[in-house]
């Protein structure tokens, strides 16, 4: 991982991610769930479900909703807000984009 103009470059090549899927990426001491929508938009959220710690990056992406594989809670890939219970607290969301073929995530 290296620093880009603004943000952090992952080791993940954009071409490695199929539209409509999510992946787990470790960056700057954080575990992130990175997703690419069918519309070609990138998003990133914290990788841990606020309900019981499920790994969101092992779930499914439906439009912009990441579904936790443990109990079906859903989070918005772009805002982190809860879209379906059982979680009630949102996760953090981060802007993501591609630079030179690699995924870049804006971390605070």
C-alpha positions in Angstrom: 0.0 0.0 0.0 1.3 3.4 -0.9 0.0 7.0 -0.6 -1.7 8.4 -3.7 -2.4 12.1 -4.4 -5.0 11.8 -1.7 -5.9 8.5 -0.2 -4.2 5.2 0.0 -3.5 2.8 -2.9 -4.5 -0.8 -2.3 -2.7 -3.8 -3.6 -5.9 -4.6 -5.4 -6.0 -4.2 -9.2 -9.4 -2.8 -10.3 -9.5 -5.5 -13.0 -9.5 -8.2 -10.3 -13.0 -7.1 -9.1 -16.1 -8.3 -10.9 -18.9 -5.8 -11.1 -21.6 -6.6 -8.5 -19.2 -8.1 -6.0 -17.3 -7.1 -2.8 -13.8 -7.9 -1.6 -11.9 -7.6 1.7 -8.9 -5.3 1.7 -6.6 -4.5 4.6 -5.4 -0.8 4.5 -3.6 1.4 7.0 -4.5 -1.0 9.9 -8.2 -1.3 8.9 -10.2 -4.0 7.3 -12.4 -2.7 4.5 -15.2 -4.1 2.4 -14.6 -2.7 -1.2 -17.3 -3.1 -3.8 -17.9 -2.4 -7.4 -21.6 -1.9 -8.4 -23.0 -3.2 -11.7 -23.1 0.5 -12.7 -19.3 0.7 -12.3 -19.2 2.7 -9.1 -16.7 2.0 -6.4 -17.4 2.2 -2.7 -15.8 1.2 0.6 -17.1 0.6 4.1 -15.8 -0.9 7.3 -15.6 -4.6 7.0 -17.3 -5.5 10.3 -21.1 -5.7 10.8 -22.2 -3.6 13.7 -24.7 -6.3 14.7 -22.4 -9.1 15.7 -19.0 -8.7 13.9 -19.8 -10.5 10.7 -17.3 -10.0 7.8 -19.2 -7.8 5.3 -16.6 -8.4 2.5 -17.7 -12.1 2.5 -21.3 -11.1 1.8 -23.1 -10.2 -1.4 -23.6 -6.9 -3.2 -27.1 -6.2 -4.4 -27.2 -2.8 -6.2 -25.5 -0.6 -3.6 -26.5 -2.8 -0.6 -23.8 -5.0 1.1 -25.5 -8.0 2.9 -23.8 -9.5 5.9 -23.5 -13.2 5.4 -24.3 -14.0 9.1 -27.8 -12.6 9.7 -28.7 -10.7 6.5 -28.2 -7.1 7.8 -27.6 -4.7 4.9 -25.5 -1.6 4.6 -25.2 1.1 1.9 -21.9 0.8 0.1 -21.6 4.5 -0.3 -22.9 5.9 3.0 -22.6 3.1 5.4 -26.2 3.5 6.7 -28.2 0.5 7.7 -30.7 -0.7 5.0 -32.0 -3.8 6.7 -32.0 -5.1 10.3 -30.8 -6.6 12.5 -27.9 -4.0 12.7 -29.1 -0.6 14.0 -25.7 1.3 13.9 -24.2 2.3 10.5 -20.6 1.6 9.5 -18.1 4.1 8.3 -18.0 4.7 4.5 -15.1 5.9 2.4 -14.8 7.3 -1.1 -13.1 4.9 -3.5 -11.8 5.4 -7.1 -9.3 3.9 -9.5 -5.9 5.5 -10.3 -3.5 3.8 -12.8 -5.5 0.6 -12.5 -5.3 0.3 -8.7 -8.0 1.0 -6.2 -7.6 4.1 -4.1 -9.6 4.6 -0.9 -9.9 8.0 1.0 -9.1 7.4 4.6 -9.4 10.1 7.2 
